[in-house]
Amino acid sequence: MVQKILILRGARPKGPMPGMALWRQTGWPVRLALILLAVFMVAAIFGPWITPHDPMQGSLRARLVPPVWQEGGSWAHVFGTDRLGRDILSRLIAGARISLTVCVLAIAIAGTIGTAVGTIAGYFGGWTDRILMRLVDLALSFPVILLALLLGAIRGPSFANIIIVISLVLWSQYARMSRGETIKIRNEDYVDLARTSGLSDLRILWRHILPNIAPALIVIATLQVGIVIVLEASLSFLGVGVPPPAPSWGSMVADGRSYITSAWWLCMIPGIAILLTVMSVNLVGDALADRINPALRGRNL
């Protein structure tokens, strides 16, 4: 009860910062994952200032230059160049910015919609709960790839298509989690006290329900970053995501698949970037889940 009161009043227990505690209490795999995520964040945020070349511009004289460690490579293009002579490293950095933007927007939209639906369904129950949860079941039944192809055929490849598709996929998971957590705490003593004191349902949801279900939602958001990156890359690979010549990691893999035997770095290097980023996010997300709410470990999110 004391912990809940502290949360509601905005108080913060003494001790190390969560990030520092996570660093100190985890093994080397999670620490390495944190370092890789830090590199990803720096590349995404400061990309326009640290790219060695223009990711959109190429030179046919420098096309298909191999990575620096391979014979014929050059330090001018550390990871080599693609079929149009564009620098792979510069396009990787620019692609990280696109992936981060998609993650932030899609998770923010899906989290807002799903949390609102789930908390309302769990708090009021009855017919409200039944109707809203049937909408959640309907959202879970959407075929993601078919929906993306349909939007691509109607609207053409666009950044907005990715946000719409990923948000439609993810919001139902927030709704289920927030509904379950709301049902657990809606009959707690401090919520009953808030009702008897005359607070409206909206204020109870905002001041008492949401602060207490926030840790579970943070864990879901962290674990879904990897899912968003894979979905964005998959949609771009299929040609219904970020339109060319924007340097999306998925489109880079798609462009290099025809050169897999002669210029392996075109698809392997962006594929490795996707692998390392998603693996790092999952490791950090699991460690964060154990720290914030160990009961969520192993739950199907």
N, C-alpha and C positions, 0 to 999 in steps of 0.2 A: 504493500500500500504506500509506503514511504517513497519507493522508487517511482510509482505512478504519479504521486503528488509532485515530485521533483520534475518529472517530464511535463506535467500539465503547467507548472509554473515557469517552465523554461530554465530551471536550474540545471547545472551540469556537474556531475560528480568529479571530484578531484582525481588526478592521475594523468598519465601520458596521453597525448593525442591519439585518436584511433589509428591513424596511419602509422605512427611510430610504434604503437603497441602491436599492430599487425606485423610490422617488420621484425620486431624483437622476438615475437612468439611463434614464428613460422620458420620452416626449414629453407634450405637453399633453393628448391624448385620454385617456391612462391616468391622468394626474394628476386630470383632471376626473372620471374614473370612480371614483377613490379617494375624492374628496370626496363624490360622490353616495352611495357605499357607506357612508361615515361618517355621512351624514345618515340613511340607512336604518337603520343600527345604532342610532344615538341614538334615533330614533323608535320602534324596536322594543323597546329596553331600557327607556327612560324614558317610554314612551307613557302609562301611567296618570297621570303627573304633569304632562305637557305638553299633553294634549288640551284644547282650549278648551271643549269641551262633552262631555256624556255621549254616547258613540257609539251607545248603545242607545235613548236617549230622544229623542223628537221632539215637534214642535208643529205641528198641522195649520194653524195660523195662519201659520206660516213655511214651508209646503211649496213646493217648486220655486222657491226663491229663487236667482237666477242668481249666477255668480261676481262678485267685487267689481269687476272691470274691465268688466263688461257693465252696460248700463242696467238699473236696478232692483236692482243688487247692494248688498251691505252688508258693512262691515268686520267685523261680528259673525259672518259666515259667508264666509270668504275664498274658498272654492271652491264656495259655494252650499250648497243643501240638497236632499234627495231627496224622493220623493213622500210621505213620512211626516213631513217636516220635520226629519230628522236631519242633522246637520252633516257634509258630505262630508270636510272636512279631518280631523275627529276620527275618522271611520270609516277613512280612509286610514291614519292613525297606528296605530289598533288592528289593522287588517289587516296592517300590517307586522310586528306582534308575532306574529300567527298564522303568517305566512309564515316568519319566523325560527325559530319553534318547530318547524314542520314540517321545515325544512331541517336543523336540528341533530339531531332525533330520527331522521329517515329516513336521513340520511347516516351517522350513527353506527351504526344497526342494520345497514344494508346494508354499510357498510365493515367492520364486525366480522365478519359472516357471510362475506362474499366474500373477505376477506383470509385468514380461517382456512381456508376451502375451497381457495383458490388456493395458499397456501403448503404445505399438506399434500399436495396433488396434485403440485405441482412438486418437492417435496423427496423424496417416496417413489417417485413414478413408478409404472410397471407398471400392475397392475389397479386400484390405488387411484386413479391418475391417470385411467384410462379411465372408471371409474364416476363419479367426481366431475365430470369434464368433461361427461359425458352429462347430469348433473343441470343443469349450466350451460346446455347447449343446450336443455334442456326449459324452463328459466326464460326464455330468450330468445324462446321460441315463444309465451309467454303473450300473448294480446291484452289490452292494458292497459285500454282503455275497457270491453270486455266484462266483464272481471274486476271493474272498479269498479262497473258497473251491477248485476252479480250480487250483490256484497256489499251494495250499496245496497238491493236488493230484499229480501235476506234479513235484514239487520241495521238497515236504515234509514240515512239520512245521519248520519255521525259523524266525529269527528276521528280515531278509531282506524282507520276505513276508509282514510283518506288515507295514514296511516303504513304500513299493511299493503301497500297497492297499490304505493306508491312504493318501498318496501323490496324487494318482489319484482321490481320492474323494474330496480333499480340494482345489486343485490348481484352479479349475474353479471359485470358489467364490472370490479368489483374482483377477482373471482376470476380472470378471464383475465389481467389485468395482473399481479397478484401471482404467478400461476403462471409467467408468462414471465420475470419478474425473478428468481424463485427458481431456475428452471432455469439461468439465467446464472451465478449465484454459488454454487450448491450444491457445485461442484467446485473452488472457489477454495482457495488454499493454507491460508488461515487457518481455513476450515471443515474441511478435512482434518486440520489440526493439532488442532482442537477434538475431532474424533472420536477421534483417537489418544490424546488426553489423558484419555479416558474420560467426556466429557460426554454426557449423554443426548440423544436426538433433540429432546425438548421444550425443553431448555435451549439447544441449538444454534439451534433456530428462534427462540426468544425473544431470545437475546443476540446472534446473529450474522446471521440472515436478516432478521428484521423491521426492525432499525435501518437496514439497507442498502436495503430496498425502500420505506422510508417516504417518501422524496422523491417517487417516482412516484405513490404513493397520495395524497399531499397535493395534487399537481397535479390528479388525477382529482376529488378531493373539491371543490376550488375550482371547477373547470369544471362540476361537477354542481349547484352551487347554483342556477344559472339554470334548469337543467332541472327541478329540484324546484319552483321558484317557478311555472314555466309549468304543470307537471302539477297542482299544487295549485289554481291558478286555473282550469284546464280542468275538473277534477273538481267544483269548487264551482260553476262555470258550468252544468254538466250536472245539478246538484242532488244529487250523491252525495258531496259533500265536507263542509265545515263546515256544519252546519245553521243556518238563520236563527233569530234575527236577528243572529248573530255576523257581524261586518263583514269577511268575506273579500273580497279584491280581485276574485276570480272571480265571486262572488255579486253584488257591486256592479255589475259589467258586465252580468250577466244581468238584474238588476232594472231597469237603465236602457235595455235594448235596445228596449223598447216606447215610449220617449220620445226616441228618437234625433233626431227632427225638431223636437220642441218643447222638449226640455231635454237638449241634447247633452252637457252636463257630467256627467250621471249615469253614463254609460258611458265617455266619452272620458277623463276625468281619471284614474279607476283604470286604464284601459287604458294611458295614458301612463306611469303609475307602474310598471306591469309592464314596459313597454318599456324605460324608463330603467334600472330595476334589473337586468334580465337583460342588457342591453347592457353595463352597467358591470361586472357579474360576469364576462362573457366577455372583456372587454378586460383586466381585472386578471388573470384566469386565464391568458390567453395570455402576458402579460408574465411572470407567475410561472413558467409552464412554460419559457419561454426562459431564465430565470435559474437555476432549480433543475436542469433537465435538458433542454438544447436538443434532444436526440435524440427527446423526446416530441412535439416540435412537428410537426404534420401527421399524427401517428399517429391512427388511428381509435379514439377512446376510447368 
